[in-house]
Amino acid sequence: AHLYHISRFPPPRILAWRDLFAIVSSLLELTTRHSHAPAAALHRLAARLTTSMKTVLALALMGFGAVTAWVPMSARLPRSVARASSRSGVSMAAEGTCLVSGFLDAQERTDQFAFDVLHKHGVFNKIIALCPDVSFAKKRLISRTARYSGLINVLEFEEGTPATVADKFAGVNSWLAFDADPAQIISQVGAAKAAGVQNIVAVVAADVDFSPAVAQLEGSGISYTFIQSAPIVDGKEGTNPFVCGEVGTGFVAGDVITRDEAVRIAAECFMIESAAGKSFTLKNGDDSAMAYLKKLRGEGKSRRQAVKRSSVNRHPSSRQEIIRQPSSVKTSRDHVRYRRCQPSP
């Protein structure tokens, strides 16, 4: 009522300081009760305030807004809890510190994709990059993208090579070994087990017998996934289909797997429950594999779900149905796209 009475004064009246204080108290009370002040009254009052009064009024309202919007640090949701609330299907108790080996050893690529995928899982509060040259690795990974995504806040560097990884397991909960040496991976798995590593994902791009490593980990409670991949070539994920198969089937001449595709599949194995305790092969697929992946994408499946559905020992009937379809059969969408590309008569 006081605010309304002041706002009805005739235009020639210039308000005094005592009126300004009354207005401020009235506005604060209105804002507290109704979360906003009447706009018409504010417009009428603006013509009756001096410049200094307007400044004081603005500062008072800004201060009140800041106080009501402030949240104590103890009441804020921690980042790890916020990320954990968005997770689902975490299989390997993947958390804590993850050691990553097998990257940052080439001038022609940055290898940041692997660390981005692991960081987006939201389960690791520290990611250690094992690298032969720390200064070189920092130039590759410390970028604007790493700052914006928050990767730089959890990323640490450890000088060493994949051959010396057995000495770097102190305080490590998870280990991603990419393009590991087949002659050393068995002994390194034993060292990881002795150091208390709980989650292991290893990719070996050569013929290797994982059975000794599996025998070491049987009944230990350690989650593991061993991937025998075809020769790794540079390339982005999604450019070629991939196929997972039984270990021991081997590869034929010309079998390859693109680097980013192998990185994605290996990193997602930390988050896929059915991948724990499995060993499988990985290579680029054919037209039927591409048709199956297109079907999954058309259903709105994520990359993780596509990896899960395509992993070893999972052969959905829908995949078999697509494989039986002749490659010459075009869907209606492909037919429309084909017609649009034809030159007009």
Residue frames relative to the residue before (quaternion, step in Angstrom):
aa qw qx qy qz dx dy dz
A 1.0000 0.0000 0.0000 0.0000 0.00 0.00 0.00
H 0.6442 0.5159 -0.3300 0.4582 3.60 0.98 -0.79
L 0.6413 0.5175 -0.3251 0.4639 3.61 0.98 -0.84
Y 0.6566 0.5008 -0.3153 0.4676 3.58 0.94 -0.83
H 0.6508 0.5185 -0.3243 0.4500 3.60 0.96 -0.82
I 0.6621 0.4982 -0.3186 0.4604 3.61 0.89 -0.85
S 0.6793 0.5111 -0.2991 0.4334 3.59 0.95 -0.86
R 0.6594 0.5158 -0.3175 0.4454 3.64 1.18 -0.36
F 0.4011 0.7104 -0.4963 0.2969 3.62 1.21 0.11
P 0.5854 -0.5747 0.4228 0.3851 3.60 -1.14 0.57
P 0.6698 -0.5394 0.3369 0.3834 3.64 -1.11 0.61
P 0.6677 0.5126 -0.3611 0.4013 3.71 0.81 -0.73
R 0.5790 0.6138 -0.3863 0.3726 3.59 1.12 -0.49
I 0.1607 -0.7529 0.6325 0.0850 3.59 -0.88 1.00
L 0.4245 -0.7413 0.4625 0.2375 3.57 -0.66 1.09
A 0.3982 -0.6849 0.5596 0.2434 3.52 -1.20 0.62
W 0.6951 -0.4756 0.3332 0.4239 3.56 -1.33 0.21
R 0.6267 0.5367 -0.3599 0.4355 3.59 1.00 -0.71
D 0.6238 0.5249 -0.3414 0.4678 3.57 1.13 -0.67
L 0.6266 0.5442 -0.3419 0.4408 3.58 1.02 -0.77
F 0.6578 0.5027 -0.3197 0.4608 3.58 0.93 -0.84
A 0.6307 0.5200 -0.3333 0.4699 3.58 1.06 -0.70
I 0.6365 0.5269 -0.3251 0.4600 3.56 1.05 -0.82
V 0.6514 0.5217 -0.3209 0.4478 3.58 0.91 -0.93
S 0.6726 0.4887 -0.3081 0.4624 3.59 0.87 -0.90
S 0.6452 0.5148 -0.3216 0.4640 3.58 1.04 -0.76
L 0.6530 0.5125 -0.3144 0.4606 3.58 0.98 -0.86
L 0.6489 0.5109 -0.3254 0.4605 3.59 0.94 -0.82
E 0.6559 0.5019 -0.3214 0.4632 3.58 0.99 -0.78
L 0.6501 0.5075 -0.3144 0.4701 3.58 1.00 -0.82
T 0.6630 0.5080 -0.3105 0.4539 3.55 0.95 -0.90
T 0.6350 0.5317 -0.3305 0.4525 3.57 1.04 -0.73
R 0.7352 0.4321 -0.2387 0.4645 3.57 0.93 -0.87
H 0.8283 0.2338 -0.0763 0.5034 3.54 0.88 -0.95
S 0.4309 -0.7353 0.4212 0.3103 3.62 1.32 0.02
H 0.7759 0.1319 -0.1540 0.5974 3.62 1.27 0.28
A 0.3738 -0.7027 0.5541 0.2437 3.56 -1.24 0.45
P 0.6017 -0.5725 0.3992 0.3884 3.60 -1.08 0.63
A 0.4273 -0.7364 0.4655 0.2418 3.56 -0.65 1.11
A 0.6385 0.5434 -0.3449 0.4219 3.63 0.95 -0.82
A 0.6596 0.5051 -0.3157 0.4583 3.58 0.95 -0.85
L 0.6391 0.5241 -0.3290 0.4568 3.59 1.00 -0.75
H 0.6439 0.5185 -0.3271 0.4578 3.59 0.97 -0.79
R 0.6733 0.4845 -0.3102 0.4644 3.59 0.94 -0.79
L 0.6642 0.5131 -0.3055 0.4497 3.56 1.04 -0.73
A 0.5770 0.6250 -0.3824 0.3608 3.60 1.07 -0.65
A 0.6762 0.5061 -0.3001 0.4433 3.59 1.04 -0.73
R 0.7155 0.4527 -0.2446 0.4726 3.61 1.21 -0.33
L 0.6176 0.5391 -0.3440 0.4579 3.57 1.28 0.13
T 0.4285 -0.6614 0.5453 0.2857 3.55 -1.11 0.69
T 0.6980 -0.4724 0.3233 0.4302 3.56 -1.29 0.26
S 0.6655 0.4997 -0.3092 0.4602 3.59 0.91 -0.85
M 0.6384 0.5194 -0.3324 0.4606 3.58 1.06 -0.71
K 0.6310 0.5275 -0.3300 0.4633 3.57 1.03 -0.80
T 0.6383 0.5300 -0.3277 0.4520 3.56 1.01 -0.80
V 0.6641 0.4970 -0.3016 0.4701 3.58 0.91 -0.91
L 0.6534 0.5160 -0.3137 0.4566 3.57 0.97 -0.86
A 0.6593 0.5068 -0.3106 0.4605 3.57 0.95 -0.86
L 0.6615 0.5019 -0.3103 0.4629 3.57 0.94 -0.86
A 0.6374 0.5315 -0.3324 0.4480 3.57 1.02 -0.77
L 0.6814 0.4784 -0.2918 0.4708 3.57 0.93 -0.88
M 0.6408 0.5144 -0.3276 0.4664 3.59 1.02 -0.77
G 0.6536 0.5125 -0.3175 0.4575 3.57 0.97 -0.79
F 0.6505 0.5064 -0.3198 0.4670 3.54 1.00 -0.78
G 0.6486 0.5172 -0.3209 0.4569 3.57 1.00 -0.77
A 0.6512 0.5120 -0.3199 0.4599 3.56 1.01 -0.78
V 0.6542 0.5158 -0.3196 0.4514 3.58 1.00 -0.81
T 0.6993 0.4638 -0.2850 0.4633 3.58 0.90 -0.85
A 0.6865 0.4694 -0.2909 0.4730 3.60 1.14 -0.51
W 0.5413 0.6405 -0.4031 0.3665 3.59 1.21 -0.31
V 0.1217 -0.7728 0.6214 0.0423 3.54 -1.05 0.90
P 0.4689 -0.6761 0.4736 0.3141 3.64 -0.72 0.88
M 0.5993 -0.5793 0.4156 0.3641 3.55 -1.15 0.65
S 0.6468 0.5390 -0.3241 0.4315 3.58 1.04 -0.73
A 0.6947 0.4691 -0.2740 0.4715 3.58 1.20 -0.49
R 0.5540 0.6139 -0.4025 0.3927 3.59 1.22 -0.19
L 0.4888 -0.6649 0.4878 0.2846 3.52 -1.12 0.71
P 0.4299 -0.7043 0.4884 0.2839 3.62 -0.64 0.99
R 0.6159 -0.5786 0.3882 0.3675 3.54 -1.16 0.70
S 0.6574 0.5214 -0.3239 0.4371 3.56 0.94 -0.84
V 0.6502 0.4982 -0.3187 0.4769 3.59 1.07 -0.74
A 0.6399 0.5257 -0.3303 0.4528 3.57 0.98 -0.82
R 0.6716 0.4726 -0.3066 0.4812 3.57 0.95 -0.80
A 0.6403 0.5392 -0.3360 0.4318 3.56 0.98 -0.81
S 0.6295 0.5508 -0.3418 0.4285 3.59 1.05 -0.67
S 0.6976 0.4511 -0.2747 0.4841 3.59 1.18 -0.50
R 0.5706 0.6026 -0.3863 0.4026 3.57 1.27 -0.08
S 0.0302 0.7712 -0.6359 -0.0037 3.52 -1.25 0.46
G 0.8280 0.2379 -0.1676 0.4793 3.54 -1.05 0.70
V 0.2995 0.7414 -0.5482 0.2453 3.60 1.03 0.61
S 0.2296 -0.8336 0.4936 0.0935 3.55 -0.56 1.15
M 0.7971 0.3962 -0.1691 0.4230 3.53 0.75 -1.05
A 0.4363 -0.6647 0.4812 0.3691 3.62 1.13 0.21
A 0.2007 0.8136 -0.5164 0.1763 3.52 1.11 0.79
E 0.3193 0.7162 -0.5548 0.2781 3.54 -0.47 1.21
G 0.6968 0.4854 -0.3223 0.4183 3.54 -1.27 -0.04
T 0.7716 -0.3259 0.2842 0.4664 3.56 -0.88 -1.02
C 0.1215 -0.7794 0.6131 0.0442 3.54 -0.94 0.97
L 0.2136 -0.7587 0.6061 0.1064 3.56 -0.87 1.02
V 0.1164 -0.7987 0.5900 0.0198 3.57 -0.82 1.05
S 0.0080 0.8016 -0.5960 0.0464 3.57 -0.72 1.08
G 0.6803 0.5023 -0.3606 0.3934 3.54 -1.25 0.48
F 0.6794 0.4414 -0.2872 0.5110 3.59 1.27 0.16
L 0.7796 0.4005 -0.2519 0.4103 3.53 -1.43 -0.16
D 0.5574 0.5949 -0.3997 0.4191 3.54 0.98 0.84
A 0.6890 0.4284 -0.2732 0.5168 3.60 1.25 0.30
Q 0.4835 -0.6861 0.4753 0.2639 3.54 -1.05 0.83
E 0.7049 0.5253 -0.2706 0.3923 3.58 1.02 -0.76
R 0.7778 0.2285 -0.1618 0.5628 3.64 1.19 -0.03
T 0.4791 -0.6883 0.4757 0.2652 3.55 -1.24 0.51
D 0.2438 -0.7984 0.5064 0.2160 3.62 1.15 -0.66
Q 0.3693 0.7482 -0.4869 0.2585 3.60 1.16 0.35
F 0.5382 0.6524 -0.4026 0.3500 3.58 1.13 -0.57
A 0.6477 0.5310 -0.3290 0.4363 3.60 0.93 -0.86
F 0.6974 0.4622 -0.2752 0.4736 3.58 0.91 -0.87
D 0.6031 0.5469 -0.3572 0.4577 3.59 1.12 -0.59
V 0.6640 0.5043 -0.3137 0.4544 3.59 0.91 -0.89
L 0.6634 0.4952 -0.3103 0.4674 3.58 0.92 -0.86
H 0.6625 0.5075 -0.3134 0.4531 3.58 0.96 -0.82
K 0.6535 0.5258 -0.3199 0.4407 3.60 1.00 -0.75
H 0.5102 0.6187 -0.4376 0.4068 3.60 1.18 -0.23
G 0.2928 -0.8025 0.4767 0.2072 3.58 1.13 -0.62
V 0.5972 0.5871 -0.3596 0.4116 3.60 1.18 0.40
F 0.6886 0.4553 -0.2783 0.4910 3.59 1.20 -0.32
N 0.2302 -0.7742 0.5729 0.1391 3.57 -0.82 0.98
K 0.7707 0.1226 -0.1317 0.6113 3.57 1.31 0.05
I 0.0631 -0.7706 0.6341 0.0105 3.55 -0.92 1.00
I 0.1607 -0.8069 0.5665 0.0466 3.56 -0.56 1.20
A 0.2109 -0.7712 0.5924 0.0995 3.55 -0.75 1.09
L 0.2191 -0.7622 0.5981 0.1157 3.56 -0.59 1.16
C 0.1051 0.8190 -0.5435 0.1510 3.57 -0.48 1.19
P 0.5171 -0.6566 0.4468 0.3193 3.62 -1.05 0.64
D 0.7836 0.1411 -0.0685 0.6011 3.60 1.17 -0.53
V 0.3482 -0.7786 0.4834 0.1971 3.58 -0.36 1.24
S 0.6566 0.5092 -0.3262 0.4507 3.60 0.89 -0.85
F 0.6393 0.5088 -0.3212 0.4788 3.59 1.02 -0.76
A 0.6640 0.5108 -0.3087 0.4505 3.58 0.95 -0.86
K 0.6403 0.5257 -0.3330 0.4503 3.58 0.99 -0.76
K 0.6300 0.5249 -0.3346 0.4644 3.58 1.04 -0.69
R 0.6764 0.4936 -0.2890 0.4640 3.56 1.12 -0.64
L 0.8056 0.3453 -0.1471 0.4585 3.59 0.89 -0.88
I 0.6706 0.4618 -0.3168 0.4865 3.61 1.04 -0.59
S 0.2071 0.7764 -0.5513 0.2245 3.54 -0.18 1.34
R 0.6977 -0.4372 0.3461 0.4498 3.54 -1.30 0.00
T 0.6301 0.5348 -0.3335 0.4536 3.56 1.02 -0.75
A 0.6516 0.5119 -0.3149 0.4628 3.58 0.99 -0.83
R 0.6411 0.5114 -0.3308 0.4670 3.59 1.05 -0.67
Y 0.6858 0.4936 -0.2942 0.4466 3.57 0.85 -0.96
S 0.7108 0.4597 -0.2651 0.4616 3.60 0.96 -0.83
G 0.4933 -0.6590 0.4343 0.3657 3.59 1.17 -0.42
L 0.3913 0.7331 -0.4749 0.2897 3.59 1.27 0.04
I 0.6391 0.5563 -0.3331 0.4137 3.57 0.98 -0.83
N 0.6270 0.5596 -0.3383 0.4234 3.61 1.17 -0.49
V 0.7611 0.3333 -0.1898 0.5231 3.60 1.16 -0.48
L 0.5807 0.6201 -0.3597 0.3858 3.58 1.25 -0.19
E 0.0122 0.7680 -0.6399 0.0247 3.53 -1.03 0.92
F 0.3131 -0.7541 0.5555 0.1572 3.56 -1.21 0.52
E 0.0617 -0.7695 0.6357 0.0057 3.53 -1.09 0.87
E 0.3506 -0.7537 0.5183 0.2011 3.54 -0.68 1.09
G 0.4308 0.6598 -0.5230 0.3248 3.53 -0.89 1.02
T 0.3823 -0.6938 0.5611 0.2402 3.54 -1.34 0.06
P 0.6711 -0.4781 0.3517 0.4442 3.61 -1.18 0.24
A 0.6121 0.5627 -0.3582 0.4248 3.60 1.10 -0.53
T 0.7410 0.3743 -0.2094 0.5168 3.59 1.18 -0.56
V 0.3363 0.7826 -0.4786 0.2129 3.58 1.23 0.25
A 0.5733 0.6154 -0.3852 0.3797 3.60 1.11 -0.55
D 0.6816 0.4726 -0.2866 0.4794 3.60 1.19 -0.43
K 0.6734 0.5265 -0.2723 0.4419 3.61 1.27 -0.06
F 0.4900 0.7121 -0.4013 0.3028 3.60 1.21 0.18
A 0.4331 0.7119 -0.4692 0.2923 3.61 1.18 -0.06
G 0.8429 0.1230 -0.1220 0.5095 3.58 -0.75 1.08
V 0.5406 0.6260 -0.3925 0.4023 3.59 1.27 0.15
N 0.2655 -0.7716 0.5620 0.1353 3.57 -0.95 0.93
S 0.7996 0.1246 -0.0323 0.5866 3.59 1.05 -0.82
W 0.1212 -0.7918 0.5978 0.0326 3.55 -1.16 0.70
L 0.0994 -0.7540 0.6480 0.0410 3.53 -0.91 1.04
A 0.0646 -0.7923 0.6065 -0.0142 3.55 -0.52 1.24
F 0.0585 -0.8228 0.5651 -0.0110 3.56 -0.30 1.26
D 0.8380 0.0253 -0.0751 0.5399 3.54 -0.98 0.99
A 0.1367 0.8335 -0.5177 0.1359 3.55 0.93 0.98
D 0.5595 -0.5933 0.4662 0.3429 3.53 -1.28 0.45
P 0.4175 -0.7312 0.4679 0.2685 3.64 -0.60 1.03
A 0.6479 0.5260 -0.3288 0.4420 3.60 1.12 -0.52
Q 0.7594 0.3731 -0.1958 0.4958 3.61 1.19 -0.43
I 0.5192 0.6882 -0.4170 0.2878 3.59 1.12 -0.46
I 0.6308 0.5414 -0.3544 0.4283 3.62 0.98 -0.71
S 0.6912 0.4572 -0.2824 0.4832 3.59 0.85 -0.94
Q 0.6416 0.5243 -0.3315 0.4511 3.60 1.03 -0.69
V 0.6078 0.5291 -0.3496 0.4779 3.59 1.08 -0.64
G 0.6403 0.5177 -0.3241 0.4658 3.59 1.01 -0.77
A 0.6511 0.5036 -0.3126 0.4741 3.58 1.02 -0.77
A 0.6348 0.5235 -0.3263 0.4653 3.58 1.04 -0.75
K 0.6377 0.5166 -0.3250 0.4698 3.57 1.00 -0.78
A 0.6735 0.4980 -0.3012 0.4557 3.58 0.92 -0.88
A 0.6888 0.4805 -0.2763 0.4672 3.59 1.11 -0.66
G 0.5706 -0.6324 0.3689 0.3719 3.60 1.24 -0.10
V 0.3451 0.7216 -0.5225 0.2954 3.61 1.16 0.41
Q 0.2779 -0.8112 0.5027 0.1091 3.57 -0.82 1.05
N 0.7885 0.2075 -0.0988 0.5705 3.60 1.15 -0.52
I 0.0070 -0.8041 0.5917 -0.0562 3.56 -0.73 1.09
V 0.0317 0.7396 -0.6720 0.0208 3.54 -1.02 0.94
A 0.0076 -0.8158 0.5751 -0.0596 3.56 -0.58 1.18
V 0.1207 -0.7628 0.6335 0.0472 3.55 -1.04 0.91
V 0.0246 -0.7877 0.6146 -0.0327 3.56 -0.76 1.12
A 0.2153 -0.7997 0.5524 0.0948 3.58 -0.62 1.15
A 0.6391 0.4477 -0.3484 0.5193 3.56 0.74 1.10
D 0.6337 -0.4952 0.4055 0.4346 3.55 -1.30 0.12
V 0.1381 0.7856 -0.5841 0.1501 3.55 -0.74 1.06
D 0.3007 -0.7229 0.5950 0.1814 3.53 -1.16 0.68
F 0.2127 -0.8172 0.5275 0.0931 3.57 -0.38 1.24
S 0.4530 0.7344 -0.4381 0.2522 3.61 1.18 -0.27
P 0.6353 0.5025 -0.3723 0.4530 3.69 0.92 -0.59
A 0.6515 0.5015 -0.3181 0.4721 3.60 1.00 -0.75
V 0.6330 0.5191 -0.3313 0.4692 3.57 1.01 -0.78
A 0.6427 0.5260 -0.3246 0.4527 3.58 0.99 -0.81
Q 0.6374 0.5311 -0.3308 0.4498 3.59 1.04 -0.70
L 0.7556 0.4175 -0.2021 0.4626 3.56 1.00 -0.86
E 0.4674 0.6841 -0.4468 0.3375 3.60 1.22 -0.24
G 0.8547 0.1245 -0.1201 0.4895 3.55 -0.87 1.02
S 0.5389 0.6410 -0.3995 0.3731 3.60 1.23 0.12
G 0.4689 -0.6729 0.4455 0.3591 3.58 1.22 -0.35
I 0.5311 0.6123 -0.4131 0.4152 3.59 1.27 0.08
S 0.3213 -0.7367 0.5673 0.1798 3.56 -0.91 0.96
Y 0.0312 0.8130 -0.5769 0.0718 3.56 -0.85 0.93
T 0.0393 -0.7434 0.6656 0.0519 3.51 -1.34 0.46
F 0.0985 -0.7957 0.5973 0.0194 3.56 -0.71 1.12
I 0.0901 -0.8047 0.5867 -0.0096 3.56 -0.76 1.13
Q 0.1428 -0.7499 0.6418 0.0735 3.53 -0.83 1.07
S 0.0894 -0.8417 0.5324 0.0086 3.57 -0.30 1.25
A 0.5579 -0.5426 0.5015 0.3778 3.49 -1.35 0.27
P 0.7056 -0.4191 0.3096 0.4801 3.63 -1.17 0.17
I 0.3755 -0.7526 0.5093 0.1824 3.56 -0.89 1.03
V 0.0569 -0.7810 0.6219 0.0047 3.56 -0.89 1.00
D 0.5835 -0.5866 0.4250 0.3671 3.58 -1.12 0.57
G 0.3516 0.7186 -0.5459 0.2489 3.54 -1.02 0.80
K 0.5082 -0.6502 0.4858 0.2879 3.54 -1.26 0.52
E 0.5563 -0.5925 0.4569 0.3616 3.53 -1.20 0.48
G 0.7638 0.3703 -0.2797 0.4485 3.54 -1.17 0.65
T 0.5717 0.5991 -0.3941 0.3985 3.61 1.20 -0.20
N 0.7813 0.1360 -0.0748 0.6045 3.59 1.18 -0.53
P 0.4852 -0.6354 0.4962 0.3387 3.60 -1.11 0.55
F 0.2429 -0.7561 0.5866 0.1592 3.57 -1.25 0.32
V 0.1794 -0.7676 0.6098 0.0822 3.51 -1.25 0.56
C 0.1829 -0.7560 0.6202 0.1018 3.56 -0.98 0.90
G 0.0118 -0.8193 0.5721 -0.0364 3.55 -0.93 0.89
E 0.6875 -0.4680 0.3662 0.4174 3.51 -1.38 -0.04
V 0.4920 -0.6337 0.5072 0.3147 3.55 -1.07 0.77
G 0.7129 0.4187 -0.3257 0.4587 3.55 -0.95 0.90
T 0.5722 0.5933 -0.3875 0.4128 3.58 1.22 -0.28
G 0.3491 -0.7734 0.4687 0.2455 3.58 1.21 -0.46
F 0.3983 -0.6877 0.5555 0.2446 3.52 -1.38 -0.03
V 0.3386 -0.7082 0.5804 0.2167 3.51 -1.29 0.44
A 0.6884 -0.4657 0.3475 0.4341 3.55 -1.27 0.25
G 0.7702 0.3303 -0.2656 0.4766 3.55 -0.90 0.96
D 0.5257 0.6158 -0.4250 0.4047 3.59 1.23 -0.17
V 0.0955 0.7676 -0.6263 0.0972 3.57 -0.91 1.00
I 0.1665 -0.7355 0.6372 0.1590 3.53 -1.39 0.01
T 0.4430 -0.6908 0.4988 0.2789 3.58 -0.90 0.87
R 0.6185 -0.6136 0.3550 0.3389 3.54 -1.03 0.90
D 0.7132 0.4569 -0.2820 0.4507 3.59 0.71 -1.01
E 0.6062 0.5409 -0.3583 0.4600 3.58 1.12 -0.59
A 0.6620 0.4898 -0.3038 0.4791 3.58 0.95 -0.85
V 0.6248 0.5328 -0.3358 0.4615 3.58 1.04 -0.77
R 0.6592 0.5169 -0.3125 0.4480 3.56 0.87 -0.93
I 0.6865 0.4853 -0.2973 0.4526 3.58 0.80 -0.97
A 0.6595 0.5046 -0.3149 0.4596 3.58 0.94 -0.86
A 0.6840 0.4842 -0.2939 0.4596 3.60 0.89 -0.89
E 0.6642 0.5038 -0.3143 0.4542 3.60 1.00 -0.75
C 0.5498 0.6211 -0.4032 0.3867 3.60 1.16 -0.42
F 0.5621 0.5830 -0.3940 0.4347 3.61 1.18 -0.38
M 0.7647 0.3905 -0.1721 0.4828 3.56 1.11 -0.72
I 0.6446 0.5121 -0.3205 0.4686 3.62 1.24 -0.10
E 0.4313 -0.7394 0.4565 0.2426 3.55 -0.55 1.16
S 0.6967 0.4878 -0.2857 0.4417 3.58 0.89 -0.87
A 0.5988 0.5770 -0.3704 0.4139 3.62 1.20 -0.23
A 0.5452 0.6291 -0.4020 0.3815 3.61 1.18 -0.40
G 0.8322 0.1778 -0.1601 0.5002 3.54 -0.92 0.97
K 0.5841 0.5858 -0.3641 0.4278 3.60 1.19 0.41
S 0.1153 -0.7313 0.6653 0.0957 3.50 -1.36 0.46
F 0.1312 0.7969 -0.5774 0.1199 3.58 -0.85 0.93
T 0.4673 -0.6478 0.5248 0.2943 3.52 -1.34 0.27
L 0.1561 -0.7883 0.5924 0.0572 3.54 -1.22 0.49
K 0.1953 0.7589 -0.6026 0.1507 3.54 -0.90 0.96
N 0.6189 -0.5132 0.4241 0.4168 3.55 -1.30 0.16
G 0.3714 -0.7621 0.4988 0.1803 3.53 -1.04 0.83
D 0.5528 -0.5929 0.4786 0.3373 3.51 -1.39 -0.14
D 0.7873 -0.3167 0.2287 0.4771 3.56 -1.27 -0.35
S 0.6439 0.5193 -0.3389 0.4482 3.59 1.00 -0.71
A 0.6316 0.5137 -0.3323 0.4763 3.59 1.07 -0.68
M 0.6347 0.5171 -0.3263 0.4726 3.57 1.03 -0.74
A 0.6416 0.5180 -0.3271 0.4616 3.58 0.99 -0.80
Y 0.6483 0.5139 -0.3199 0.4618 3.57 1.01 -0.79
L 0.6696 0.4858 -0.3049 0.4719 3.60 0.91 -0.85
K 0.6202 0.5295 -0.3444 0.4651 3.60 1.05 -0.68
K 0.6290 0.5281 -0.3353 0.4617 3.55 1.04 -0.75
L 0.6525 0.5090 -0.3162 0.4638 3.58 0.97 -0.84
R 0.6555 0.4974 -0.3132 0.4742 3.57 0.98 -0.80
G 0.6379 0.5272 -0.3257 0.4573 3.55 1.04 -0.73
E 0.6625 0.4812 -0.2937 0.4932 3.57 1.18 -0.54
G 0.5426 -0.6471 0.3867 0.3705 3.57 1.30 -0.03
K 0.3617 0.7406 -0.4945 0.2760 3.58 1.20 0.39
S 0.4461 -0.6786 0.5185 0.2677 3.55 -1.10 0.77
R 0.6879 -0.4449 0.3508 0.4536 3.56 -1.31 0.08
R 0.6464 0.5208 -0.3231 0.4544 3.58 0.96 -0.80
Q 0.6670 0.4904 -0.3053 0.4705 3.56 0.94 -0.82
A 0.6267 0.5275 -0.3395 0.4624 3.58 1.06 -0.68
V 0.6417 0.5038 -0.3216 0.4806 3.57 1.01 -0.78
K 0.6576 0.5181 -0.3105 0.4503 3.56 0.95 -0.85
R 0.6931 0.4748 -0.2784 0.4656 3.57 0.91 -0.90
S 0.7303 0.4235 -0.2347 0.4819 3.58 1.12 -0.61
S 0.4797 0.6912 -0.4344 0.3215 3.59 1.25 -0.10
V 0.6921 -0.4901 0.3383 0.4079 3.53 -1.32 0.33
N 0.8136 0.2323 -0.2260 0.4827 3.54 -1.25 0.73
R 0.6506 0.4067 -0.3494 0.5378 3.60 1.18 0.49
H 0.1132 0.7980 -0.5776 0.1293 3.55 -0.33 1.25
P 0.1610 -0.8230 0.5373 0.0894 3.62 0.23 1.22
S 0.5808 -0.5951 0.4248 0.3578 3.54 -1.12 0.64
S 0.5902 0.5801 -0.3780 0.4150 3.59 1.11 -0.64
R 0.6287 0.5273 -0.3474 0.4538 3.59 1.05 -0.71
Q 0.6588 0.5059 -0.3181 0.4569 3.57 0.93 -0.86
E 0.6317 0.5305 -0.3408 0.4509 3.57 1.05 -0.71
I 0.6633 0.4927 -0.3097 0.4706 3.57 0.98 -0.80
I 0.6372 0.5306 -0.3372 0.4458 3.58 1.00 -0.79
R 0.6715 0.5009 -0.3060 0.4522 3.61 1.04 -0.71
Q 0.5582 0.6036 -0.4037 0.4015 3.60 1.17 -0.32
P 0.4848 -0.6457 0.4873 0.3324 3.63 -0.93 0.74
S 0.5275 -0.6593 0.4387 0.3077 3.56 -1.00 0.83
S 0.6285 0.5600 -0.3404 0.4189 3.59 1.19 -0.43
V 0.5587 0.6066 -0.3980 0.4020 3.59 1.23 -0.33
K 0.2007 -0.7837 0.5811 0.0888 3.58 -0.79 1.04
T 0.4252 -0.6588 0.5488 0.2897 3.53 -1.05 0.69
S 0.6774 -0.4937 0.3439 0.4233 3.57 -1.26 0.29
R 0.6428 0.5171 -0.3361 0.4544 3.62 0.99 -0.75
D 0.6475 0.5008 -0.3245 0.4740 3.60 0.97 -0.83
H 0.6419 0.5276 -0.3338 0.4452 3.58 1.02 -0.75
V 0.6391 0.5096 -0.3293 0.4726 3.60 1.00 -0.78
R 0.6510 0.5061 -0.3184 0.4676 3.59 0.95 -0.87
Y 0.6337 0.5330 -0.3266 0.4557 3.59 1.05 -0.79
R 0.6676 0.5025 -0.3061 0.4563 3.58 0.92 -0.90
R 0.6591 0.5213 -0.3182 0.4389 3.60 0.97 -0.80
C 0.6787 0.5009 -0.2927 0.4503 3.56 1.12 -0.64
Q 0.5702 0.6078 -0.3964 0.3851 3.60 1.19 -0.26
P 0.5093 -0.6446 0.4655 0.3294 3.62 -1.01 0.73
S 0.5047 -0.6504 0.4767 0.3083 3.52 -1.08 0.74
P 0.5330 -0.6379 0.4359 0.3450 3.66 -0.98 0.69
